[in-house]
């Protein structure tokens, strides 16, 4: 609280957020949640979740078949 110069409730919320972040990164690494699920659990946007995962050294958990399916979907949508 003194270092960050915030009140006690703000400090507690920040500490809880850090714990949630670590937990969500762990779940993502274990393949138990997707990027979208991780971002929802952490209450951040998918883009912010990607940054969090990168900061923790977590690699993507998208399989090759999922990538192919996404590319096919985009190709169909673009015509």
N, C-alpha and C positions, 0 to 999 in steps of 0.2 A: 504494500500500500504506500509506504513512504517513498520507495524508489520510483514507482509509477505515478505517484501523486494522485491517487484515486481513492474514493471512499471504499469502505469495507465490502459493501454489496457488489460494487463494480469489480473489485479484486476477486471476489468469490466467483462471479460469473465468468471472468476471464480464465480462472483456473479450471472451472468446469468445462469450458469450451476447449481448452487444451487437452483435457482428458478425453472428451468426446472425439476430438480430432485424431488422437493416437489410436483410440479404439476403432474408429472407422477405417483408418489406414490399415490396421491389422486385419479387419474383416475383408477389405479389398484385396490385400496381399494373399489371403487364404482362398480367394475366389468365392467367398460367401455372399458378396454383394457386387452389383454392377457399379459403374461410374455414376449413373443416375441415382441409384439407391444410396450410394455413399454420399453424394451431394445433398440428397434430401435429409439423411440422418445427421449430417453435419450442419444443416441449415445454411448452405452456401450454393452458389451457382455451379453448374458442371465445370465451367472454365476455372472458377476458384478452386474447385476440388482437384482439378488437374494440377494446378500450381502447388497445392498442399501435398499431393502424392509425389510430385517431383522433388519437393523440398525434403520429403522423408525417404527419397531414394527408391520409391516403389515403382515397379515397372507395370506396364499395361497388362491386363489379363484377358484381352480379346483374342479369341481363337481365330485361326485362319479361315475356317468355314463361316464364322460370323463376319469377317472382313469381306469375304466374297459376296455374301448375301447383301451386305450394305452397299457394295459397289454395284451389284445388279439392280438393286432398288433405285439407286440414284440414276443409273443409266436409263432405266425405264421411265423415270419421272422427267428426265431431260429430253427424252425422245430419241 
